[in-house]
């Protein structure tokens, strides 16, 4: 409660209780320039006509709300100690409490209080909902973008988890449900495996055969370099039997690097050999 609204040249501190704006008896007395005892007597006379928790609330004087009123000097310590409770009023309760007041000042105060105090909460709520809807819409678009990237890149399980973690972090979402470690087969570069198994083929020849037979495809992504794009290799669904697409740890997540499983690499080589007769 630190926002101030000007009502008929009087400062009124904004008060909210149970997510709705309210005014106190002391506010009513101050704004309508009547003694507080008159305002209290008016409430006591008409309390049966008001609906509790709809038109008014009786807040315990030991409550945090009452304490805040006291330290902000909205009510004196003496008045707080002398009260059994703190009556506060919603918009409907305020209008019913001031219904008997027909003087010119009361008309002015009522109009300003309704339009400049109570209605502002509705405008604020609408504005907050619009902001929330905009953020939700952006989140949905970002989610669709992530899904498209996963479908397009077909990354490994560990890379998918990393992409999800980065996405959640960027959107302020929790990552607690995502695993720290994914148990999957280790992938090794084709260059290393060609050397390990002494295959008489360089990496360019290998990649060319892989592309020709549908195991590998060339993709491009935007780049800040002179060519404005960069090419990279990507395992197709057919090629994923023999390896996985690992997102690059040095560049953008829009780029992947094919890694191969050691235990099926010779099967792949023999298959390529049978198709092409290279070896």
Rosetta blueprint (number, residue, H / E / L):
1 X L
2 X L
3 X L
4 X E
5 X E
6 X E
7 X E
8 X L
9 X L
10 X E
11 X E
12 X E
13 X E
14 X L
15 X L
16 X E
17 X E
18 X L
19 X L
20 X E
21 X E
22 X L
23 X E
24 X E
25 X H
26 X H
27 X H
28 X H
29 X H
30 X H
31 X H
32 X H
33 X L
34 X L
35 X L
36 X H
37 X H
38 X H
39 X H
40 X H
41 X H
42 X H
43 X H
44 X H
45 X H
46 X H
47 X H
48 X H
49 X H
50 X L
51 X L
52 X E
53 X L
54 X L
55 X L
56 X E
57 X E
58 X E
59 X E
60 X E
61 X L
62 X L
63 X L
64 X H
65 X H
66 X H
67 X H
68 X H
69 X H
70 X H
71 X H
72 X L
73 X L
74 X L
75 X L
76 X L
77 X H
78 X H
79 X H
80 X H
81 X H
82 X H
83 X L
84 X L
85 X E
86 X E
87 X E
88 X E
89 X E
90 X L
91 X H
92 X H
93 X H
94 X H
95 X H
96 X H
97 X H
98 X L
99 X L
100 X L
101 X L
102 X L
103 X L
104 X H
105 X H
106 X H
107 X H
108 X H
109 X H
110 X H
111 X H
112 X H
113 X H
114 X H
115 X H
116 X H
117 X H
118 X H
119 X H
120 X H
121 X H
122 X H
123 X H
124 X H
125 X H
126 X H
127 X H
128 X H
129 X H
130 X H
131 X H
132 X H
133 X H
134 X H
135 X H
136 X H
137 X H
138 X H
139 X H
140 X H
141 X H
142 X H
143 X H
144 X H
145 X H
146 X H
147 X H
148 X H
149 X H
150 X H
151 X H
152 X H
153 X H
154 X L
155 X E
156 X L
157 X H
158 X H
159 X H
160 X H
161 X H
162 X H
163 X H
164 X H
165 X H
166 X H
167 X H
168 X H
169 X H
170 X H
171 X L
172 X L
173 X L
174 X L
175 X L
176 X L
177 X L
178 X L
179 X L
180 X L
181 X L
182 X L
183 X L
184 X L
185 X L
186 X L
187 X L
188 X E
189 X L
190 X H
191 X H
192 X H
193 X H
194 X H
195 X H
196 X H
197 X L
198 X L
199 X L
200 X L
201 X L
202 X L
203 X H
204 X H
205 X H
206 X H
207 X H
208 X H
209 X H
210 X H
211 X H
212 X H
213 X L
214 X L
215 X L
216 X E
217 X E
218 X E
219 X E
220 X E
221 X E
222 X E
223 X L
224 X L
225 X L
226 X L
227 X L
228 X L
229 X E
230 X E
231 X E
232 X E
233 X E
234 X E
235 X E
236 X L
237 X L
238 X L
239 X H
240 X H
241 X H
242 X L
243 X E
244 X E
245 X E
246 X E
247 X E
248 X L
249 X L
250 X L
251 X L
252 X L
253 X L
254 X L
255 X L
256 X E
257 X E
258 X E
259 X E
260 X E
261 X L
262 X H
263 X H
264 X H
265 X H
266 X H
267 X H
268 X H
269 X H
270 X H
271 X H
272 X H
273 X H
274 X H
275 X H
276 X H
277 X L
278 X L
279 X L
